[in-house]
Amino acid sequence: MKPNVSLSNQSRREFLRALSAGAAAIAVAGPSEKCLAAATMAPADPKTLVGSNIYGWGQYAQRENRKLDAGEVISALRDTGYDYLEAVMNLAQPEENTRFAEQLKGKGLQPVSLYVNARLHEAEKRQEVVAKILAAAKVCQQAGFKVISCNAEPIGREKTEDELKTQVEGFRELGEGLNALGMRLAVHQHLPEMANNAREFHYVFDHTKPDVVGWCYDVHWVWKGGIQPLAALKEYGERVATWHIRQSRKGVWEEILDEGDIDYTAVANFAREHKLPRRFSVELALEQGTKVTRSVVENHKLSREFIRRVFEA
C-alpha cells in the first residue's frame, strides 16, 4: 500500500482508513474518590500484554516509500518481545479480522484489540453504525479478540448537546453489545474531543457506566488536550481497558519511548497500585519535527525495553 497523501497533510483518520484496506489485502495475502475506590477494587488483569499499534508502522513505510507488509511487522514485533499488533477493524469484510488473527497466531502473537472509528452522533444512522460494528465484533470475538478501541468521528466543530446525547447512546448500545459477546469497549480520544476544556471527553464518561463504556487511555493525546496523566487516571482510571503509549519532548513526538514530557513512572506506579488492566500498546507515531535516527524495528526494540523497565511488563 502506498498512500497518495503526504505525511504532513494527511490526518490520522484518513491514514488509518488506507491502512485498513491495505492490511486486509495483506492478510489475504480533579479526582473523584468514588472513581479512585472503584479503580482500586478492580480485579487485576491476569496477563500483562505489550503490543504495538499499526499506525506508526504505516507512517514509517510511507516515509520510506515502501509498501506496508503486515507479515513483516508481526515478525518484527515477535522478535523484539511484543505480544500483539493492534490493527484497524475491518467492517466491510469481517472475515478478514479472522484472517488477521490467524496471521498473528501463526507467528506467535495474540489477537488482543482492534481499532475502529464510529460516526455515532447522527440519530438517524446511529443504530446502523452500531449494528455494523457489532456484526464484525462477533467474528472478532470468535477469532480471540478481547477489546475494541473506538474513536468517535469528529465533524470539524464541537458537537451539540443533542449530538453528544446521541453519541453517548451509541456508545452505550455498543458497549452493552460487546459485553454480551464477552468483549470490552474502550473509547479513545484525539484532540477534537479535548476542545473547550475537554467537553466531549468528559461528557461521554460522565453520562455512561464504567462497566459498559471503558477507556483506551492514549496518555499523550489526553495530556496534549490539557489534562495531566494522573488527574485523568484518578477521575476515570476505573474505565481503563487498554493503553496507547507515546512520548514527546517539548511537545514534539519522540521516535522512541524514553524520559520526556510525560512522567510514565508515575503512570506505571498508579496502574500497578490500582491493579488496572495491563494491555499496553506502543504507538510510535511521527509528526512534523520528529527526529528519526533509527529504523522502526530498532525504535520498537528500545521502546519495548522502556515498557519492561518502567511498567515492569
C-alpha positions as CSV (number, residue, x, y, z in Angstrom):
1,M,0.0,0.0,0.0
2,K,1.4,3.4,-1.0
3,P,-0.8,6.2,0.4
4,N,-1.3,9.0,-2.0
5,V,-1.3,11.8,0.6
6,S,1.8,13.2,2.1
7,L,2.6,12.6,5.8
8,S,2.4,16.3,6.6
9,N,-1.2,16.9,5.4
10,Q,-2.8,13.6,6.0
11,S,-5.0,13.1,9.0
12,R,-4.6,10.1,11.2
13,R,-8.2,9.1,10.4
14,E,-7.6,9.1,6.6
15,F,-4.3,7.3,7.1
16,L,-6.0,4.5,9.2
17,R,-8.6,4.1,6.5
18,A,-5.9,3.5,4.0
19,L,-4.1,1.1,6.4
20,S,-7.3,-0.8,6.9
21,A,-7.7,-1.5,3.2
22,G,-4.0,-2.4,2.8
23,A,-3.9,-4.7,5.8
24,A,-6.9,-6.6,4.6
25,A,-5.2,-7.2,1.3
26,I,-2.0,-8.3,3.0
27,A,-3.9,-10.7,5.3
28,V,-5.5,-12.4,2.3
29,A,-2.1,-12.3,1.2
30,G,-10.0,16.7,39.9
31,P,-10.1,13.4,41.2
32,S,-13.2,11.6,42.4
33,E,-12.8,9.5,45.5
34,K,-15.5,7.2,44.1
35,C,-13.6,6.6,40.9
36,L,-10.4,6.0,42.8
37,A,-12.0,3.5,45.1
38,A,-13.5,1.6,42.1
39,A,-10.2,1.6,40.4
40,T,-8.5,0.2,43.5
41,M,-11.0,-2.5,43.8
42,A,-10.9,-3.6,40.2
43,P,-9.6,-7.1,39.8
44,A,-6.1,-7.4,38.4
45,D,-5.8,-8.5,34.8
46,P,-4.2,-11.9,34.9
47,K,-2.0,-11.1,32.0
48,T,0.4,-8.3,31.1
49,L,0.4,-7.9,27.3
50,V,2.6,-5.4,25.4
51,G,1.6,-4.6,21.8
52,S,2.1,-2.0,19.1
53,N,-0.4,-0.1,17.1
54,I,-0.1,-0.3,13.3
55,Y,-0.4,3.4,12.7
56,G,3.3,4.2,13.3
57,W,4.4,1.3,11.2
58,G,2.4,2.6,8.3
59,Q,4.0,6.1,8.7
60,Y,7.5,4.7,8.6
61,A,6.5,2.7,5.4
62,Q,5.2,5.8,3.8
63,R,8.2,7.8,4.8
64,E,10.5,5.2,3.2
65,N,8.2,5.0,0.1
66,R,7.6,1.3,0.5
67,K,4.5,-0.9,1.0
68,L,3.4,-1.8,4.5
69,D,3.8,-5.5,5.0
70,A,1.8,-6.7,8.0
71,G,3.6,-10.0,8.0
72,E,6.9,-8.3,8.4
73,V,5.5,-6.1,11.1
74,I,4.2,-9.1,13.0
75,S,7.6,-10.9,12.7
76,A,9.5,-7.8,13.9
77,L,7.2,-7.5,16.9
78,R,7.6,-11.2,17.8
79,D,11.4,-10.9,17.5
80,T,11.5,-7.8,19.7
81,G,9.4,-9.2,22.5
82,Y,5.9,-7.9,21.8
83,D,2.7,-9.9,22.3
84,Y,0.3,-8.4,19.8
85,L,-0.3,-5.9,17.0
86,E,-3.4,-3.7,17.1
87,A,-4.7,-3.0,13.6
88,V,-7.8,-1.4,12.2
89,M,-11.0,-3.4,12.5
90,N,-12.3,-4.5,9.0
91,L,-16.0,-3.6,9.0
92,A,-16.5,-4.2,5.2
93,Q,-15.1,-7.7,5.3
94,P,-15.5,-9.1,8.9
95,E,-13.9,-12.4,7.9
96,E,-10.6,-10.6,7.3
97,N,-10.4,-10.0,11.0
98,T,-10.3,-13.7,11.5
99,R,-7.5,-14.0,8.9
100,F,-5.6,-11.3,10.7
101,A,-5.9,-13.2,14.0
102,E,-4.7,-16.3,12.3
103,Q,-1.7,-14.4,10.9
104,L,-0.9,-13.2,14.4
105,K,-1.2,-16.6,16.0
106,G,0.8,-18.2,13.1
107,K,3.8,-16.1,14.2
108,G,3.4,-16.5,17.9
109,L,1.4,-13.3,18.7
110,Q,-2.1,-13.0,20.1
111,P,-5.3,-11.3,18.9
112,V,-6.0,-8.7,21.6
113,S,-7.5,-5.5,20.4
114,L,-8.7,-3.7,17.2
115,Y,-9.2,-0.1,16.4
116,V,-12.3,1.4,14.8
117,N,-13.8,4.8,14.1
118,A,-17.5,5.3,14.5
119,R,-19.9,8.1,13.5
120,L,-22.3,7.9,16.4
121,H,-23.7,11.4,16.7
122,E,-26.3,11.2,13.9
123,A,-29.6,10.0,15.3
124,E,-30.8,8.6,12.0
125,K,-27.7,6.5,11.4
126,R,-26.5,5.6,14.9
127,Q,-28.2,2.2,15.2
128,E,-26.9,1.2,11.7
129,V,-23.4,2.1,12.7
130,V,-23.6,0.2,16.0
131,A,-25.1,-2.9,14.3
132,K,-22.3,-2.9,11.7
133,I,-19.6,-2.8,14.4
134,L,-21.3,-5.5,16.5
135,A,-21.7,-7.8,13.5
136,A,-17.9,-7.5,12.8
137,A,-17.2,-7.8,16.5
138,K,-18.9,-11.2,16.7
139,V,-16.5,-12.5,14.2
140,C,-13.6,-10.8,16.0
141,Q,-14.6,-12.4,19.3
142,Q,-14.7,-15.8,17.8
143,A,-11.2,-15.2,16.5
144,G,-10.0,-14.3,20.0
145,F,-10.0,-10.5,20.2
146,K,-10.9,-9.0,23.6
147,V,-11.1,-5.2,23.2
148,I,-12.5,-2.9,20.5
149,S,-10.9,0.6,20.8
150,C,-13.4,3.1,19.3
151,N,-12.9,6.7,18.5
152,A,-16.0,8.8,17.8
153,E,-15.5,10.6,14.5
154,P,-15.1,14.4,14.7
155,I,-17.2,16.7,12.5
156,G,-15.0,19.8,12.2
157,R,-16.7,21.6,15.0
158,E,-17.9,21.0,18.6
159,K,-20.9,18.6,18.7
160,T,-24.2,20.0,20.0
161,E,-25.8,18.8,23.2
162,D,-28.2,16.7,21.2
163,E,-25.4,15.2,19.1
164,L,-23.5,14.3,22.2
165,K,-26.6,12.7,23.7
166,T,-27.0,10.6,20.6
167,Q,-23.3,9.7,20.6
168,V,-23.5,8.6,24.2
169,E,-26.5,6.4,23.4
170,G,-24.5,4.8,20.6
171,F,-21.6,4.1,22.9
172,R,-24.0,2.6,25.5
173,E,-25.5,0.3,22.8
174,L,-22.1,-0.6,21.5
175,G,-20.7,-1.3,25.0
176,E,-23.7,-3.4,26.0
177,G,-23.5,-5.4,22.7
178,L,-19.7,-6.0,23.2
179,N,-20.3,-7.0,26.8
180,A,-22.8,-9.6,25.6
181,L,-20.1,-11.0,23.4
182,G,-17.6,-11.2,26.2
183,M,-15.7,-8.2,24.9
184,R,-14.9,-4.7,26.1
185,L,-15.5,-1.3,24.6
186,A,-12.6,1.1,25.0
187,V,-13.3,4.7,24.0
188,H,-10.3,6.5,22.5
189,Q,-9.8,10.3,22.1
190,H,-7.8,12.6,19.9
191,L,-7.6,16.4,20.2
192,P,-11.1,17.2,18.8
193,E,-12.7,15.6,21.9
194,M,-10.4,17.6,24.2
195,A,-11.6,21.0,22.9
196,N,-13.4,23.5,25.2
197,N,-11.9,22.1,28.4
198,A,-12.3,18.5,27.2
199,R,-16.1,18.9,26.9
200,E,-16.7,15.8,24.7
201,F,-14.2,13.7,26.7
202,H,-15.9,14.4,30.0
203,Y,-19.4,14.3,28.6
204,V,-19.1,10.7,27.3
205,F,-17.7,9.4,30.6
206,D,-20.0,11.4,32.8
207,H,-23.1,10.0,31.0
208,T,-22.1,6.4,30.8
209,K,-21.4,3.5,33.2
210,P,-17.8,2.3,33.5
211,D,-18.7,-1.3,33.1
212,V,-20.3,-0.6,29.8
213,V,-18.1,2.1,28.3
214,G,-14.4,1.5,29.0
215,W,-11.4,3.6,28.0
216,C,-8.4,3.2,25.7
217,Y,-6.2,5.6,27.5
218,D,-4.0,7.3,25.0
219,V,-1.9,9.1,27.6
220,H,-0.2,11.5,25.2
221,W,-3.4,12.7,23.4
222,V,-5.1,13.4,26.7
223,W,-2.1,15.2,28.0
224,K,-1.9,17.2,24.8
225,G,-5.5,18.1,25.3
226,G,-4.7,19.7,28.6
227,I,-5.3,17.0,31.3
228,Q,-2.4,15.7,33.3
229,P,-2.0,11.9,33.2
230,L,-2.5,11.2,36.9
231,A,-5.5,13.6,37.1
232,A,-7.2,11.6,34.2
233,L,-6.4,8.3,35.9
234,K,-7.8,9.5,39.3
235,E,-11.0,10.5,37.7
236,Y,-11.5,7.8,35.1
237,G,-9.0,5.1,35.9
238,E,-11.7,2.5,36.6
239,R,-12.6,2.6,32.9
240,V,-9.2,1.6,31.5
241,A,-9.3,-1.4,29.3
242,T,-6.2,-0.8,27.2
243,W,-3.5,1.8,26.7
244,H,-1.7,3.7,23.9
245,I,1.7,4.8,24.9
246,R,3.8,7.5,23.2
247,Q,6.3,10.1,24.4
248,S,7.3,13.7,23.4
249,R,9.9,16.3,24.3
250,K,8.8,19.9,24.4
251,G,5.5,18.8,22.8
252,V,7.1,17.0,19.8
253,W,6.7,13.2,19.5
254,E,9.8,11.2,20.1
255,E,10.9,8.3,17.9
256,I,11.1,6.0,21.0
257,L,9.7,5.8,24.5
258,D,12.0,7.4,26.9
259,E,12.0,10.1,29.5
260,G,10.2,13.2,28.3
261,D,7.1,15.4,28.8
262,I,5.1,12.6,30.4
263,D,6.2,11.0,33.7
264,Y,5.5,7.4,32.8
265,T,7.0,6.2,36.1
266,A,4.1,7.9,37.9
267,V,1.6,6.5,35.4
268,A,3.0,3.0,35.8
269,N,3.0,3.2,39.6
270,F,-0.7,4.2,39.5
271,A,-1.5,1.3,37.2
272,R,0.2,-1.2,39.5
273,E,-1.2,0.2,42.7
274,H,-4.8,0.2,41.4
275,K,-4.5,-3.0,39.5
276,L,-5.6,-1.6,36.2
277,P,-5.7,-3.8,33.1
278,R,-2.2,-4.2,31.5
279,R,-2.6,-4.2,27.8
280,F,0.0,-1.6,26.7
281,S,0.1,-0.6,23.0
282,V,3.2,1.2,22.0
283,E,2.4,3.8,19.3
284,L,5.5,5.3,17.8
285,A,3.7,7.9,15.6
286,L,5.6,10.5,13.7
287,E,4.7,14.2,13.3
288,Q,6.4,17.2,11.8
289,G,9.5,17.8,13.9
290,T,10.0,14.2,15.0
291,K,13.7,13.4,14.6
292,V,14.1,9.9,13.1
293,T,17.6,8.4,13.6
294,R,16.9,4.7,13.7
295,S,14.8,2.1,11.9
296,V,11.2,1.4,13.0
297,V,12.3,-2.0,14.3
298,E,15.1,-0.6,16.4
299,N,12.9,2.0,17.8
300,H,10.3,-0.6,18.8
301,K,13.0,-2.7,20.4
302,L,14.2,0.2,22.5
303,S,10.6,1.1,23.4
304,R,9.9,-2.4,24.5
305,E,12.8,-2.2,26.9
306,F,11.4,1.0,28.3
307,I,8.0,-0.6,28.9
308,R,9.7,-3.5,30.6
309,R,11.8,-1.2,32.8
310,V,9.1,1.3,33.7
311,F,5.9,-0.7,33.6
312,E,7.5,-4.0,34.7
313,A,5.8,-5.5,31.7
